[in-house]
């Protein structure tokens, strides 16, 4: 794990959570994996803006943190599946709340002017 030791000051637990699920792609990956096991190519199609390198990096970090599991099948062509671990499933309420909050937020944005990236 790449985590540092946290002190007991307020906000530490939030910082730890954001270290695991923070970033542009991890939340979206977790949301898609809530539906079940997905192959690398399926994840790549679901996130057209992510590079292969970034997707691989984000998946490796989530795996190192015990949130997802990677299963490699010895076949040609190679097949790699990703799924949430039982520990990763504990993030489901949080991910769904983020989705709900995001939907409510998007409804408040004006229909013209600056858009989210």
Helices and strands as residue ranges (DSSP letters): H 12-21, H 26-33, E 38-39, H 40-46, H 52-64, E 68-73, E 79-84, H 86-89, H 92-108
